[in-house]
Amino acid sequence: MFLVRRGATTAFADVWAFPGGVLEREDERAASEFDCKDVAAADIPFLSAAVRELFEETGVLLGRTAAGSRSLSAARSALNAGELAWTTLLKDYRVGIDVAALHLTGHWITPERFARRFSTRFYLAAAPSGQTAGHCGLELTDSCWMGVAEAVRRHDEDRLPMFLPTITTLRALERFETLAAAMRDADARARAGIDPVMPVAVTVDGKRRVLLPGDPGYPAGGA
């Protein structure tokens, strides 16, 4: 698993997380550049955002292109600097995005009572051969490859701070021996329909607790 550390000045200050970011207008425009005949139109912008953010933050591109690694490195720098639009990069570098490489494994939504809310999709993907992941050095201050069990252990020892969606996703992946098995499970759940997870904060015996769907005391309909 490739994990990145968010800088202290970001919205997710100084925690470890998966590469990712926000949906942008360019992701809506990029839909025509994706070969997504078996993908719902409403899902394409989110797939675009996942591929774009992964490339911006780590340099890994889930796609095919005739451009060399040096050209892609320059394109990544220009994209991060706002000097190159995502759709322009896809066209000019003749990038063929491999959306089949992405496997939806979860969807989390911030509770309604929070002033700042997020609707976040989590995808699994195998690292493409011949590409090396590395953090961008802008919003990210560190990165590493780490086994799922090791990441969970370090978090439990207070050595790898993560937010609830990240560590919960990792705990769910612990039961799989291979990435392929985790992807097959994700695909099966996606076909059945993945319901969004909305945590609920409650007070029990004077202490604040966070409940997830399925936990005793979780209110019907969420919060």
Buried (B, 14 or more C-beta within 10 A) or exposed (E): BBBBBBBEEBEBEEBBBBBBBEBBEBBEBBBEBBEBEEBEEEBBBBBBBBBBBBBBBBBBBBBEBEBEEEEBEEBBBBBBEEEBBBBBBBEBBEBEBBBEBBBBBBBBBBEEEEEEEEEBBBBBBEBBEEBEBEBBEEBBBEBBEBEBEEBBEBBEEEEBBBEEBBBBBBBBBEEBEEBEEBBEBBBEBBEEEBEEBBBBEBEEEEEEEEBBEEEEEBEEEBB
